[in-house]
Amino acid sequence: MARLARKELRKSVDPMRKQVAGLRRDVAALKRENATLRKQLGTLGKASRFAMSAAPAVAGSAASKSAKPRRFSPAGLHKLRERLGLPAADFGRLVGVSGPTVYNWEKGTSRPKSDQLERIATLRGKGKREVLAALEALG
């Protein structure tokens, strides 16, 4: 009698087990899809924030009318500052930031904004005398 009951029970339980296994597979696939979509959303969010932050700077400043993207290298900034013979505080005054900010750029812990990159780019084209004259003009 017990064997017959188990047999009947198995007939009704086995299809449900298969259905539960299929539902688990579907849930796992949805979780994977959700993770990839979240990753894509994060990437798109970063790209849109970059585009939004760069758009006003390009439209607003006369120096960046060419819309040429500026590259930045902490080592390059340090070499420029050494070539000009400027301490970080004076270099920062020319760019419009503080000395510690310049050190953070050189260490790579932070990065200059687009308008600051434009000012750094203009300093690249100047010599020591021009930069010292600009410093004296600032006071």
C-alpha positions, 0 to 999 in steps of 0.5 A: 500500500505504501509503495503504491502511494509513493508511486502515485505521489511521484507521478504528481510531484515529478512534473512540479519538480521539473517546473521548479527547476525550469523556473530556477533557470529562468530566474538565474538567466534574468539575474544575469541579464539584470546584471549586464543591463545595470553595468551598461546603465552605469557606463552610459550614466558615466558617459552622459555625465561626462558629455554634460560636464564637457558641453557647457565648457566647450560652449562657454569658453572662447579658448575651447572653441576648437573642441579639441579634447585635451590629454592629461598626464601627471608626469607631463604636468610635473615636467612642465612645472619643472621646466618653468621652474615654478613651485606648485603654489605659483603654478596653481595661481596661474591655473586658478587652483591651490598648490596642494591641488597641483600636487594631487594632479601630479600624484594622480589622485585627482584630475583637472577640469576641462577649463583648467586643462585649457589653462595648462595647455596655454602654459605649455606654449609659454616660456619661463619669462612669459610665465614669470611676467604673468605671475607678476601681473597677478600680484 
